[in-house]
Amino acid sequence: MHADEAILADKFGTLLERGEFEYDPRDYHGPVLEYATLPSAGIRGQPTYAALDEWTLRLIPAVAGACLAITPLLFASATGPVVALVASLLLATSTPLVFYSRYYIPEMLLALLTALSVAALWRWERWWAAGLLAGLAVATKETAGIAIVAMLAAALVRRPRLRQAGEFVIAASLAPLILIGPAKLLDAGKSYMARGTSGAEWHAHPWHYYLGLLGAADLVLLGLAIAGAVVARRDPLARFFAAYAVIMGTIYFVIPYKTPWCAVSLLWPLAMLAGFTAKAARERAPASATVALVLLCGASGSQAWTASTDRSADPARNPWIYAQTSPEVFRLTEALTRLSPQRDQSIGVYSRENLWPLPWYFRRYPSIGWSREVTIAGVAPPIVITTAEQVEALTRKFYEGPPPGERELYVPVFENPWPQLRPGVPVQIFATKSVWDVSQRTSDQRPISTPKHP
């Protein structure tokens, strides 16, 4: 699980168990993804946070990604079947769309809602319906505002309609006001504006960051989209998609704060434009265009499959990997299973690092405490999880904290190198000698099964 997935899973767990969602306007996102996950948990019979698994959570973005891939068919009567079918195939085989369809983050749901909003706006000219869908997108993730600005600007350039635009804005405000509230919605706007313009921390990237990602993983789609904007420049719908993509892309390029999954929303209008290229090619050379399309989609699908099944945390192998949890997290979970097979031991986690997604993986241990600082006085828990900066303080706590006669030897579970939660975040587990001895006596009798990855 990516750290962001684990955080959202924790927030969903609170909603599932208590019926509450606490919106944080300074970070994180709206509640639509979490509410959409409730049926998934109900169907799979998982009523508590501890009972959840990755399949339950990732089912929602997977379904949203599949639905997104067929949204071009909504435009088939306007664009012709070739444009719609090719756009669908390109979306279904796009590496980032396949990759992020297995992440429990709001991106796929956001892209689906904005695509449906465009369909309501352009195909049926139902501005109020488009506004309702856009409002749900905002309540899913605040960056939906970028797509909405681009959508409205592209539509109004075609034919200014101030009354309908006002209808859209009123309808779009309903879901965020109900699900988030006016005060927190305003705070969220300020927070995301400040973060986006400042390029906070290590999420700051150059303006061409997304172009580099698309060039590395979806060059075919990008090239076909550019060609489509040229060959179909007289088609009103193609001009709309071109304006939509250019305006949205420009905003994303200008903002220094960038994460790779934000490119997902941009891929949809690009796929629609690519469909116009296929249409023009098929009109000129039907057989050659069909063969070329099959080969391109096959190559794209193969690349998407390879990327989506990559279990490494190495962005050099897959450019869409970003601050990904290392597979070595399972060394930590397996060690903890050996040390506390009944999950009855007291566990202390001491670190100033961001240790997500460990809270997700340790969610079934009821006696676990988390602390950023080490208090020397007092007895440490029999199992301690920590990072390098706290080892010195913990050593003092182990041997100076307990009163004489109650001190116990602590054993490090891992030899160097320690397992890394993410690149640059090594983690160690210490256990008392008594706990360690028991785990060693029983470990040979309990085979450890490798967890399956949804």
JOJO-V199377 format. One record per residue. SS is DSSP state (helix for helix, strand for strand, loop for the rest). OMEGA is omega in whole degrees, -180 to 180 (NA if undefined). NEAR is the number of other ideal C-beta (glycine too) atoms within 10 Angstrom. Layout:
# JOJO-V199377
ss:SS omega:OMEGA near:NEAR
ss:SS omega:OMEGA near:NEAR
This chain:
# JOJO-V199377
ss:loop omega:172 near:22
ss:loop omega:-180 near:21
ss:helix omega:180 near:19
ss:helix omega:177 near:21
ss:helix omega:-177 near:21
ss:helix omega:178 near:21
ss:helix omega:179 near:21
ss:helix omega:176 near:23
ss:helix omega:178 near:26
ss:helix omega:178 near:16
ss:helix omega:176 near:21
ss:helix omega:178 near:26
ss:helix omega:177 near:21
ss:helix omega:177 near:14
ss:helix omega:-177 near:18
ss:helix omega:-174 near:22
ss:helix omega:-174 near:13
ss:helix omega:-176 near:10
ss:loop omega:-177 near:8
ss:loop omega:172 near:9
ss:loop omega:180 near:15
ss:loop omega:-178 near:11
ss:loop omega:179 near:17
ss:loop omega:-176 near:12
ss:loop omega:-179 near:18
ss:loop omega:-177 near:12
ss:loop omega:179 near:10
ss:loop omega:-170 near:17
ss:loop omega:-178 near:27
ss:loop omega:-168 near:26
ss:loop omega:-172 near:19
ss:helix omega:179 near:23
ss:helix omega:-179 near:25
ss:helix omega:178 near:23
ss:helix omega:179 near:16
ss:helix omega:-179 near:19
ss:helix omega:-179 near:23
ss:helix omega:177 near:14
ss:helix omega:179 near:11
ss:helix omega:179 near:18
ss:helix omega:179 near:22
ss:helix omega:-180 near:12
ss:helix omega:-177 near:10
ss:loop omega:175 near:14
ss:loop omega:-179 near:8
ss:loop omega:-173 near:17
ss:loop omega:-177 near:12
ss:loop omega:178 near:12
ss:loop omega:-179 near:20
ss:loop omega:-178 near:13
ss:loop omega:-176 near:16
ss:loop omega:169 near:22
ss:loop omega:-175 near:14
ss:helix omega:-179 near:17
ss:helix omega:-179 near:14
ss:helix omega:-177 near:22
ss:helix omega:-172 near:27
ss:helix omega:176 near:21
ss:helix omega:-175 near:20
ss:helix omega:176 near:24
ss:helix omega:178 near:26
ss:helix omega:178 near:18
ss:helix omega:179 near:16
ss:helix omega:178 near:22
ss:helix omega:178 near:25
ss:helix omega:178 near:15
ss:helix omega:178 near:15
ss:helix omega:-177 near:30
ss:helix omega:-180 near:24
ss:helix omega:179 near:14
ss:helix omega:177 near:22
ss:helix omega:180 near:24
ss:helix omega:176 near:15
ss:helix omega:-177 near:18
ss:helix omega:-172 near:21
ss:helix omega:-178 near:16
ss:helix omega:-180 near:10
ss:helix omega:-175 near:13
ss:helix omega:-170 near:24
ss:loop omega:-175 near:15
ss:helix omega:-177 near:12
ss:helix omega:180 near:21
ss:helix omega:-176 near:30
ss:helix omega:-177 near:22
ss:helix omega:-179 near:18
ss:helix omega:177 near:28
ss:helix omega:178 near:33
ss:helix omega:-180 near:20
ss:helix omega:-180 near:22
ss:helix omega:177 near:29
ss:helix omega:-178 near:27
ss:helix omega:-178 near:20
ss:loop omega:-180 near:23
ss:loop omega:-177 near:31
ss:helix omega:-179 near:26
ss:helix omega:180 near:24
ss:helix omega:177 near:27
ss:helix omega:-177 near:24
ss:helix omega:-176 near:24
ss:helix omega:173 near:21
ss:loop omega:175 near:25
ss:loop omega:175 near:18
ss:loop omega:176 near:23
ss:loop omega:175 near:26
ss:loop omega:-172 near:21
ss:loop omega:-165 near:30
ss:helix omega:-177 near:28
ss:helix omega:177 near:28
ss:helix omega:177 near:23
ss:helix omega:-179 near:29
ss:helix omega:179 near:31
ss:helix omega:-178 near:26
ss:helix omega:179 near:28
ss:helix omega:177 near:30
ss:helix omega:178 near:27
ss:helix omega:177 near:21
ss:helix omega:177 near:26
ss:helix omega:179 near:27
ss:helix omega:179 near:19
ss:helix omega:-177 near:21
ss:helix omega:-172 near:23
ss:helix omega:-173 near:22
ss:helix omega:-173 near:15
ss:loop omega:180 near:11
ss:loop omega:173 near:12
ss:loop omega:-174 near:19
ss:helix omega:180 near:23
ss:helix omega:177 near:15
ss:helix omega:177 near:17
ss:helix omega:179 near:29
ss:helix omega:178 near:27
ss:helix omega:179 near:20
ss:helix omega:177 near:25
ss:helix omega:178 near:30
ss:helix omega:175 near:27
ss:helix omega:177 near:25
ss:helix omega:178 near:31
ss:helix omega:179 near:29
ss:helix omega:173 near:26
ss:helix omega:177 near:30
ss:loop omega:-171 near:25
ss:loop omega:179 near:24
ss:loop omega:173 near:24
ss:helix omega:178 near:28
ss:helix omega:179 near:19
ss:helix omega:179 near:22
ss:helix omega:-178 near:29
ss:helix omega:177 near:23
ss:helix omega:-180 near:13
ss:helix omega:-179 near:25
ss:helix omega:-180 near:25
ss:helix omega:-180 near:21
ss:helix omega:-180 near:14
ss:helix omega:-180 near:23
ss:helix omega:-176 near:23
ss:helix omega:175 near:14
ss:helix omega:179 near:12
ss:helix omega:179 near:13
ss:loop omega:-179 near:8
ss:loop omega:178 near:9
ss:loop omega:-173 near:14
ss:helix omega:-179 near:8
ss:helix omega:179 near:8
ss:helix omega:178 near:19
ss:helix omega:176 near:15
ss:helix omega:176 near:12
ss:helix omega:178 near:16
ss:helix omega:-176 near:28
ss:helix omega:179 near:15
ss:helix omega:180 near:13
ss:helix omega:-179 near:19
ss:helix omega:-178 near:26
ss:helix omega:-172 near:16
ss:helix omega:-176 near:15
ss:helix omega:178 near:22
ss:helix omega:-180 near:26
ss:helix omega:-180 near:14
ss:helix omega:-173 near:10
ss:helix omega:-176 near:20
ss:loop omega:-178 near:22
ss:loop omega:-174 near:14
ss:helix omega:-177 near:10
ss:helix omega:-178 near:9
ss:helix omega:178 near:18
ss:helix omega:178 near:19
ss:helix omega:178 near:12
ss:helix omega:179 near:16
ss:helix omega:178 near:24
ss:helix omega:179 near:15
ss:helix omega:-178 near:11
ss:helix omega:-177 near:16
ss:helix omega:175 near:21
ss:helix omega:-180 near:13
ss:helix omega:-178 near:12
ss:helix omega:-178 near:17
ss:helix omega:-177 near:20
ss:helix omega:-178 near:12
ss:helix omega:-176 near:13
ss:loop omega:-170 near:15
ss:loop omega:172 near:12
ss:helix omega:-172 near:8
ss:helix omega:175 near:7
ss:helix omega:178 near:15
ss:strand omega:-179 near:13
ss:loop omega:180 near:18
ss:loop omega:-174 near:12
ss:loop omega:-175 near:13
ss:loop omega:-176 near:10
ss:helix omega:-178 near:18
ss:helix omega:176 near:19
ss:helix omega:177 near:14
ss:helix omega:179 near:12
ss:helix omega:-179 near:21
ss:helix omega:178 near:24
ss:helix omega:-179 near:13
ss:helix omega:-171 near:12
ss:helix omega:-177 near:23
ss:loop omega:-177 near:26
ss:helix omega:179 near:11
ss:helix omega:-180 near:18
ss:helix omega:-179 near:25
ss:helix omega:-180 near:20
ss:helix omega:179 near:16
ss:helix omega:179 near:25
ss:helix omega:178 near:27
ss:helix omega:178 near:16
ss:helix omega:180 near:17
ss:helix omega:178 near:28
ss:helix omega:-179 near:22
ss:helix omega:-173 near:13
ss:helix omega:-178 near:17
ss:loop omega:-174 near:22
ss:loop omega:179 near:11
ss:loop omega:178 near:7
ss:loop omega:-177 near:18
ss:helix omega:-178 near:12
ss:helix omega:177 near:18
ss:helix omega:178 near:23
ss:helix omega:177 near:16
ss:helix omega:-179 near:20
ss:helix omega:178 near:31
ss:helix omega:179 near:24
ss:helix omega:179 near:19
ss:helix omega:-179 near:26
ss:helix omega:-178 near:24
ss:helix omega:-179 near:15
ss:helix omega:180 near:20
ss:helix omega:180 near:23
ss:helix omega:180 near:20
ss:helix omega:179 near:13
ss:helix omega:179 near:17
ss:helix omega:180 near:22
ss:helix omega:-176 near:17
ss:helix omega:-179 near:10
ss:loop omega:-178 near:21
ss:loop omega:-180 near:17
ss:strand omega:-175 near:19
ss:loop omega:169 near:21
ss:loop omega:-170 near:15
ss:helix omega:-177 near:21
ss:helix omega:177 near:23
ss:helix omega:179 near:19
ss:helix omega:-176 near:25
ss:helix omega:-178 near:24
ss:helix omega:-179 near:28
ss:helix omega:-176 near:25
ss:helix omega:-176 near:24
ss:helix omega:177 near:26
ss:helix omega:177 near:29
ss:helix omega:178 near:29
ss:helix omega:178 near:31
ss:helix omega:177 near:31
ss:helix omega:179 near:27
ss:helix omega:177 near:30
ss:helix omega:178 near:31
ss:helix omega:175 near:29
ss:helix omega:179 near:24
ss:helix omega:179 near:24
ss:helix omega:180 near:23
ss:helix omega:180 near:17
ss:helix omega:-179 near:20
ss:helix omega:178 near:19
ss:helix omega:-179 near:11
ss:helix omega:-178 near:8
ss:loop omega:-173 near:11
ss:helix omega:-175 near:11
ss:helix omega:-179 near:8
ss:helix omega:-179 near:11
ss:helix omega:-180 near:19
ss:helix omega:179 near:14
ss:helix omega:180 near:11
ss:helix omega:-180 near:14
ss:helix omega:180 near:21
ss:helix omega:-180 near:11
ss:helix omega:-179 near:10
ss:helix omega:180 near:20
ss:helix omega:177 near:17
ss:helix omega:179 near:11
ss:helix omega:179 near:12
ss:helix omega:179 near:22
ss:helix omega:178 near:17
ss:helix omega:178 near:12
ss:helix omega:179 near:18
ss:helix omega:179 near:22
ss:helix omega:-180 near:14
ss:helix omega:-179 near:13
ss:helix omega:-175 near:18
ss:helix omega:179 near:17
ss:loop omega:180 near:11
ss:loop omega:-177 near:15
ss:loop omega:-180 near:8
ss:loop omega:174 near:12
ss:loop omega:-171 near:21
ss:loop omega:179 near:11
ss:loop omega:177 near:14
ss:loop omega:178 near:7
ss:loop omega:-177 near:11
ss:loop omega:-175 near:20
ss:loop omega:-180 near:18
ss:loop omega:173 near:24
ss:loop omega:-174 near:17
ss:loop omega:-179 near:16
ss:loop omega:-175 near:17
ss:loop omega:174 near:20
ss:loop omega:180 near:22
ss:loop omega:173 near:20
ss:loop omega:179 near:13
ss:loop omega:175 near:17
ss:helix omega:-179 near:21
ss:helix omega:171 near:16
ss:helix omega:179 near:17
ss:helix omega:-178 near:23
ss:helix omega:179 near:14
ss:helix omega:178 near:16
ss:helix omega:-180 near:21
ss:helix omega:177 near:24
ss:helix omega:178 near:14
ss:helix omega:-175 near:20
ss:helix omega:-178 near:21
ss:loop omega:-176 near:21
ss:loop omega:179 near:14
ss:loop omega:-179 near:5
ss:loop omega:-177 near:15
ss:loop omega:-179 near:9
ss:loop omega:172 near:20
ss:loop omega:-176 near:16
ss:strand omega:176 near:22
ss:strand omega:177 near:20
ss:strand omega:-178 near:22
ss:strand omega:180 near:25
ss:loop omega:171 near:21
ss:loop omega:179 near:11
ss:loop omega:171 near:18
ss:loop omega:-174 near:13
ss:loop omega:170 near:21
ss:loop omega:15 near:20
ss:loop omega:-179 near:22
ss:helix omega:177 near:25
ss:helix omega:176 near:18
ss:helix omega:-177 near:24
ss:helix omega:180 near:19
ss:loop omega:-172 near:18
ss:loop omega:-178 near:19
ss:loop omega:177 near:11
ss:loop omega:-173 near:17
ss:loop omega:-174 near:10
ss:loop omega:180 near:13
ss:strand omega:180 near:21
ss:strand omega:-177 near:10
ss:strand omega:-179 near:14
ss:strand omega:177 near:13
ss:loop omega:-179 near:10
ss:loop omega:179 near:9
ss:loop omega:173 near:20
ss:loop omega:-173 near:11
ss:loop omega:-177 near:13
ss:loop omega:176 near:8
ss:loop omega:-178 near:9
ss:loop omega:177 near:14
ss:loop omega:175 near:22
ss:loop omega:-179 near:19
ss:loop omega:175 near:20
ss:strand omega:-177 near:26
ss:strand omega:177 near:25
ss:strand omega:-174 near:25
ss:strand omega:173 near:22
ss:loop omega:-166 near:18
ss:helix omega:-172 near:13
ss:helix omega:-178 near:11
ss:helix omega:-175 near:22
ss:helix omega:-179 near:15
ss:helix omega:180 near:10
ss:helix omega:179 near:15
ss:helix omega:177 near:20
ss:helix omega:176 near:13
ss:helix omega:-179 near:11
ss:helix omega:-179 near:22
ss:helix omega:-169 near:19
ss:helix omega:176 near:14
ss:helix omega:-176 near:10
ss:helix omega:-177 near:17
ss:loop omega:175 near:15
ss:loop omega:179 near:8
ss:loop omega:-180 near:5
ss:loop omega:180 near:5
ss:loop omega:-179 near:8
ss:loop omega:-179 near:13
ss:loop omega:179 near:16
ss:loop omega:175 near:12
ss:strand omega:-176 near:20
ss:strand omega:174 near:16
ss:strand omega:-176 near:14
ss:loop omega:-175 near:21
ss:loop omega:169 near:16
ss:loop omega:177 near:7
ss:loop omega:-2 near:7
ss:loop omega:177 near:8
ss:loop omega:174 near:20
ss:strand omega:-178 near:20
ss:strand omega:176 near:18
ss:loop omega:170 near:25
ss:loop omega:177 near:21
ss:loop omega:-180 near:12
ss:loop omega:179 near:7
ss:loop omega:177 near:18
ss:strand omega:-176 near:18
ss:strand omega:178 near:24
ss:strand omega:173 near:21
ss:strand omega:173 near:22
ss:strand omega:177 near:25
ss:strand omega:176 near:28
ss:strand omega:-178 near:20
ss:helix omega:-179 near:12
ss:helix omega:178 near:12
ss:helix omega:-180 near:20
ss:helix omega:-179 near:20
ss:helix omega:179 near:12
ss:helix omega:-179 near:17
ss:helix omega:179 near:22
ss:helix omega:-180 near:12
ss:helix omega:-175 near:9
ss:helix omega:-172 near:11
ss:helix omega:-178 near:16
ss:loop omega:-178 near:7
ss:loop omega:-177 near:6
ss:loop omega:177 near:11
ss:loop omega:179 near:6
ss:loop omega:179 near:12
ss:loop omega:178 near:7
ss:loop omega:-178 near:7
ss:loop omega:178 near:13
ss:loop omega:-175 near:8
ss:loop omega:177 near:12
ss:loop omega:NA near:12
